[in-house]
Amino acid sequence: MSPSPSQGSPVPLTLTSSLQRLFSHVKIENLIAGLSGGVVSTLVLHPLDLVKIRFAVSDGLDVRPKYSGVLHCMKSVWQQEGLRGLYQGVTPNIWGAGASWGLYFFFYNAIKAQRKEGRQTELSATEHLLSAAGAGAVTLCLTNPIWVTKTRLVLQYSADPSKKQYKGMMDALVKIYRHEGIAGLYGGFVPGLLGTSHGALQFMAYEELKRDYNKYRKMQPDAKLNALEYITMAALSKIFAVAMTYPYQVVRARLQDQHNTYDGVIDVVQRTFRNEGLLGFYKGMVPNLVRVTPACCITFLVYENVSRFLLDQHK
């Protein structure tokens, strides 16, 4: 007979039962809605992502083209390769953004629901932060290889297809695995894991802004907002998160770059600071803000509307 709590041997909550509780809260609607938002925003704004990455790895190597600004970079790529050049690396970006946003919302809402089980009170800012961090870590484990291929494809500078190292997403995945193994596919994973704090801060700010705004309106915490209100909340939360965490993106991009070799995160940080100073960690931040703020607004707007539509269909 199993010992009862009254006999002084409390029954521990096993990992299996904890996972079962978590997955009892998952909703495919959140996955579909997040995926939709990620794909739409990526299709619209991929060229700015290309510019951001090229500036982030801009460390003075002769192999790299020199750009004087965002518009000069876009104009140069357009003149050399046309629209195809501006959308270099878009396939893994669509897969990565779609999968990342879909899985992020999928796990985030499940973790939130599990934390709220049997409670009448709303989750605190810290609980939103931890829920988002957990969702981000799981998502990164599943999607990091896609982000590595995107970075490699975006950093192919030659306009001549025969001189390009990778022909596309699958070719890049196979070649990276063949020549660098699993370690190559998980390049930049450590700063990426630290970077889950970016998503966590963003989601915490987004949830708190929505809740405080609805409290101000004397509405339910999860009351539906209009499009402009969702866009405003998303933009403010994204700007806050970018300002707090941008340097990790520079470190991550440099670790994933095929044109330079670093011994790890500390080596990137030391060399970047020694050669470029503190500003080196903020290279590409302007095109990043120009890209991610509207991308975030589009993603959250699509997500909120698609998820509500899908969930209403099942009521």
C-alpha positions as CSV (number, residue, x, y, z in Angstrom):
1,M,0.0,0.0,0.0
2,S,1.3,3.5,-0.9
3,P,2.1,5.7,2.1
4,S,-0.5,8.4,2.7
5,P,0.4,12.1,3.5
6,S,-0.9,11.5,7.0
7,Q,1.8,8.9,7.5
8,G,4.5,11.5,7.0
9,S,5.5,10.6,3.4
10,P,4.0,13.2,1.0
11,V,3.5,12.0,-2.6
12,P,5.8,14.0,-4.9
13,L,4.4,15.5,-8.0
14,T,6.2,13.5,-10.7
15,L,7.6,15.1,-13.9
16,T,5.2,12.9,-16.0
17,S,2.1,14.2,-14.1
18,S,3.4,17.8,-14.3
19,L,3.8,17.4,-18.1
20,Q,0.3,15.9,-18.4
21,R,-1.1,18.8,-16.5
22,L,0.7,21.2,-18.8
23,F,-0.4,19.5,-22.0
24,S,-4.0,19.4,-20.8
25,H,-3.9,23.2,-21.2
26,V,-2.5,23.4,-24.7
27,K,-4.7,24.7,-27.5
28,I,-3.9,24.2,-31.2
29,E,-5.6,27.5,-31.8
30,N,-2.7,29.3,-30.1
31,L,-0.2,27.5,-32.3
32,I,-2.1,28.3,-35.5
33,A,-2.6,32.0,-34.5
34,G,1.0,32.5,-33.5
35,L,2.3,30.8,-36.7
36,S,0.0,33.0,-38.8
37,G,1.3,36.2,-37.2
38,G,4.9,35.1,-37.5
39,V,4.6,34.3,-41.2
40,V,2.7,37.4,-42.2
41,S,5.2,39.8,-40.4
42,T,8.2,37.9,-41.8
43,L,6.9,38.1,-45.4
44,V,6.4,41.9,-45.1
45,L,9.6,42.8,-43.3
46,H,12.3,40.3,-44.2
47,P,14.5,42.8,-46.0
48,L,15.0,44.8,-42.8
49,D,16.0,41.6,-41.0
50,L,18.7,41.0,-43.7
51,V,20.0,44.6,-43.2
52,K,20.0,44.2,-39.4
53,I,22.1,41.0,-39.5
54,R,24.6,42.4,-42.0
55,F,25.2,45.4,-39.7
56,A,25.3,43.2,-36.6
57,V,28.3,41.2,-38.0
58,S,30.0,44.3,-39.5
59,D,33.4,43.9,-37.8
60,G,35.7,45.3,-40.5
61,L,36.6,42.1,-42.4
62,D,37.5,42.7,-46.1
63,V,35.1,40.0,-47.2
64,R,32.1,42.1,-46.2
65,P,30.5,44.9,-48.2
66,K,30.6,48.3,-46.6
67,Y,27.3,50.2,-46.0
68,S,26.8,53.7,-44.9
69,G,23.3,53.2,-43.6
70,V,20.1,51.2,-43.8
71,L,18.9,52.7,-47.2
72,H,22.4,52.4,-48.7
73,C,22.5,48.7,-47.7
74,M,19.1,48.0,-49.2
75,K,19.9,49.9,-52.4
76,S,23.2,48.1,-52.8
77,V,21.6,44.6,-52.4
78,W,18.8,45.6,-54.8
79,Q,21.2,46.8,-57.4
80,Q,23.3,43.7,-57.2
81,E,20.7,41.0,-56.9
82,G,17.3,42.6,-57.1
83,L,14.3,41.5,-55.0
84,R,15.7,38.0,-54.7
85,G,18.8,39.5,-52.9
86,L,16.6,41.4,-50.4
87,Y,14.7,38.1,-49.7
88,Q,17.9,36.0,-49.3
89,G,17.3,33.6,-46.3
90,V,13.5,34.3,-46.3
91,T,12.6,30.5,-46.3
92,P,14.3,29.6,-43.0
93,N,13.1,33.0,-41.7
94,I,9.5,32.1,-42.5
95,W,9.9,28.6,-41.0
96,G,11.7,30.0,-38.0
97,A,9.4,32.9,-37.3
98,G,6.3,30.9,-37.9
99,A,7.5,28.0,-35.8
100,S,8.9,30.2,-33.1
101,W,5.8,32.4,-32.7
102,G,3.5,29.5,-33.0
103,L,5.3,27.4,-30.4
104,Y,5.9,30.4,-28.2
105,F,2.2,31.3,-27.9
106,F,1.4,27.5,-27.7
107,F,3.6,26.9,-24.7
108,Y,3.3,30.3,-23.1
109,N,-0.5,30.0,-22.9
110,A,-0.3,26.5,-21.6
111,I,2.2,27.4,-18.9
112,K,0.1,30.4,-17.9
113,A,-3.0,28.2,-17.7
114,Q,-1.2,25.6,-15.6
115,R,0.1,28.3,-13.2
116,K,-3.4,29.7,-12.9
117,E,-5.1,26.4,-12.2
118,G,-7.5,26.7,-9.3
119,R,-6.8,30.3,-8.7
120,Q,-9.1,33.3,-8.8
121,T,-6.3,35.9,-8.8
122,E,-4.5,37.1,-11.9
123,L,-0.9,36.1,-12.5
124,S,1.8,38.6,-11.3
125,A,4.3,40.3,-13.5
126,T,7.0,37.8,-12.3
127,E,4.8,34.8,-13.2
128,H,4.2,36.2,-16.7
129,L,8.0,36.7,-17.0
130,L,8.7,33.1,-15.9
131,S,6.0,31.6,-18.1
132,A,7.4,33.5,-21.1
133,A,11.0,32.5,-20.3
134,G,10.0,28.8,-20.1
135,A,8.2,29.0,-23.4
136,G,11.1,30.7,-25.0
137,A,13.6,28.1,-23.8
138,V,11.6,25.2,-25.2
139,T,11.0,27.0,-28.5
140,L,14.7,27.8,-29.0
141,C,15.7,24.2,-28.4
142,L,13.4,23.2,-31.3
143,T,14.2,26.1,-33.7
144,N,17.9,27.1,-33.3
145,P,19.0,25.1,-36.4
146,I,16.6,27.1,-38.5
147,W,18.0,30.4,-37.2
148,V,21.6,29.3,-38.0
149,T,20.6,28.5,-41.6
150,K,18.9,31.9,-41.9
151,T,22.0,33.8,-40.7
152,R,24.3,31.8,-43.0
153,L,22.0,32.5,-46.0
154,V,21.6,36.2,-45.2
155,L,25.5,36.5,-45.0
156,Q,26.1,35.3,-48.6
157,Y,27.4,38.4,-50.2
158,S,28.1,37.3,-53.7
159,A,25.6,38.1,-56.4
160,D,26.9,35.1,-58.4
161,P,24.9,32.0,-57.4
162,S,27.8,29.7,-58.3
163,K,30.0,31.4,-55.7
164,K,27.4,31.0,-52.9
165,Q,28.2,28.3,-50.3
166,Y,24.6,27.4,-49.7
167,K,21.8,26.9,-52.4
168,G,18.9,27.1,-49.9
169,M,17.6,26.2,-46.5
170,M,17.8,22.4,-46.8
171,D,21.3,22.6,-48.5
172,A,22.5,24.8,-45.6
173,L,21.1,22.4,-43.0
174,V,22.7,19.4,-44.6
175,K,26.1,21.1,-45.2
176,I,26.3,22.6,-41.7
177,Y,25.5,19.2,-40.1
178,R,27.9,17.4,-42.4
179,H,30.9,19.8,-41.8
180,E,30.2,21.1,-38.3
181,G,27.9,18.5,-36.7
182,I,25.2,19.3,-34.1
183,A,27.4,22.0,-32.6
184,G,27.2,23.9,-35.9
185,L,23.4,23.7,-35.9
186,Y,23.3,25.0,-32.4
187,G,25.8,27.9,-32.9
188,G,24.7,30.9,-30.9
189,F,22.5,28.7,-28.7
190,V,23.9,30.0,-25.4
191,P,23.3,33.8,-26.1
192,G,20.0,32.7,-27.7
193,L,19.0,31.0,-24.5
194,L,20.0,34.2,-22.6
195,G,18.0,36.0,-25.2
196,T,14.8,34.3,-24.1
197,S,14.8,37.1,-21.5
198,H,13.9,39.4,-24.4
199,G,10.7,37.5,-25.1
200,A,10.0,37.1,-21.4
201,L,10.4,40.9,-20.9
202,Q,8.3,41.6,-23.9
203,F,5.4,39.3,-22.9
204,M,5.5,40.5,-19.3
205,A,5.3,44.1,-20.5
206,Y,2.5,43.3,-23.0
207,E,0.4,41.4,-20.4
208,E,0.9,44.2,-17.8
209,L,0.1,46.9,-20.2
210,K,-3.1,45.2,-21.4
211,R,-4.2,44.4,-17.8
212,D,-3.5,47.9,-16.5
213,Y,-5.2,49.5,-19.5
214,N,-8.3,47.3,-19.1
215,K,-8.3,48.1,-15.3
216,Y,-8.2,51.8,-16.3
217,R,-11.2,51.2,-18.6
218,K,-12.9,49.2,-15.8
219,M,-13.1,46.1,-18.0
220,Q,-12.1,42.5,-17.5
221,P,-8.3,41.9,-17.6
222,D,-8.6,39.8,-20.8
223,A,-11.2,42.1,-22.5
224,K,-10.8,42.5,-26.3
225,L,-9.1,45.6,-27.5
226,N,-9.3,47.3,-30.9
227,A,-6.6,47.1,-33.5
228,L,-4.9,50.4,-32.6
229,E,-4.8,49.4,-28.9
230,Y,-3.2,46.0,-29.6
231,I,-0.6,47.7,-31.9
232,T,0.2,50.3,-29.2
233,M,0.7,47.6,-26.5
234,A,2.8,45.5,-28.8
235,A,5.0,48.4,-29.9
236,L,5.7,49.6,-26.4
237,S,6.5,46.2,-25.1
238,K,8.8,45.4,-28.0
239,I,10.7,48.7,-27.7
240,F,11.2,48.1,-24.0
241,A,12.5,44.5,-24.6
242,V,14.9,45.6,-27.4
243,A,16.4,48.4,-25.3
244,M,17.1,45.9,-22.5
245,T,18.5,42.9,-24.5
246,Y,19.9,43.9,-27.9
247,P,23.6,43.1,-27.3
248,Y,22.9,39.4,-27.1
249,Q,21.6,39.5,-30.7
250,V,25.0,40.9,-31.9
251,V,26.9,38.2,-30.0
252,R,24.6,35.5,-31.4
253,A,24.8,36.6,-35.0
254,R,28.6,36.7,-34.8
255,L,28.8,33.2,-33.4
256,Q,26.6,32.0,-36.3
257,D,28.6,33.9,-39.0
258,Q,30.6,31.7,-41.4
259,H,33.2,34.4,-42.2
260,N,34.7,34.6,-38.7
261,T,35.6,32.2,-36.0
262,Y,35.2,32.7,-32.2
263,D,36.0,30.5,-29.3
264,G,32.7,31.2,-27.6
265,V,30.5,33.9,-26.1
266,I,33.3,35.4,-23.9
267,D,35.7,35.6,-26.9
268,V,33.0,37.5,-28.9
269,V,32.3,39.9,-26.1
270,Q,36.0,40.6,-25.5
271,R,37.0,41.0,-29.2
272,T,33.9,43.2,-29.9
273,F,34.5,45.4,-27.0
274,R,38.3,45.7,-27.7
275,N,37.9,46.4,-31.4
276,E,34.6,48.4,-31.5
277,G,33.9,49.5,-28.0
278,L,30.5,49.5,-26.3
279,L,28.7,50.7,-29.5
280,G,29.8,47.5,-31.2
281,F,27.2,45.7,-29.2
282,Y,24.5,47.9,-30.6
283,K,25.3,47.7,-34.3
284,G,22.2,47.1,-36.4
285,M,19.9,48.3,-33.6
286,V,18.3,51.0,-35.7
287,P,17.2,48.7,-38.5
288,N,16.3,46.1,-35.9
289,L,13.9,48.6,-34.2
290,V,12.5,49.7,-37.5
291,R,11.9,46.0,-38.4
292,V,10.9,44.4,-35.1
293,T,8.5,47.0,-33.9
294,P,6.1,46.8,-36.9
295,A,6.8,43.0,-37.1
296,C,5.7,42.6,-33.5
297,C,2.6,44.8,-34.0
298,I,1.6,42.7,-37.1
299,T,2.3,39.4,-35.3
300,F,0.4,40.3,-32.1
301,L,-2.5,41.9,-34.1
302,V,-2.9,38.8,-36.3
303,Y,-2.4,36.5,-33.3
304,E,-5.1,38.2,-31.1
305,N,-7.6,38.2,-33.9
306,V,-7.0,34.7,-35.3
307,S,-6.9,33.1,-31.8
308,R,-10.1,34.8,-30.8
309,F,-11.8,33.8,-34.1
310,L,-10.6,30.1,-33.7
311,L,-11.5,29.9,-30.0
312,D,-15.0,31.4,-30.7
313,Q,-15.6,28.7,-33.3
314,H,-15.2,26.0,-30.6
315,K,-17.5,27.6,-28.0
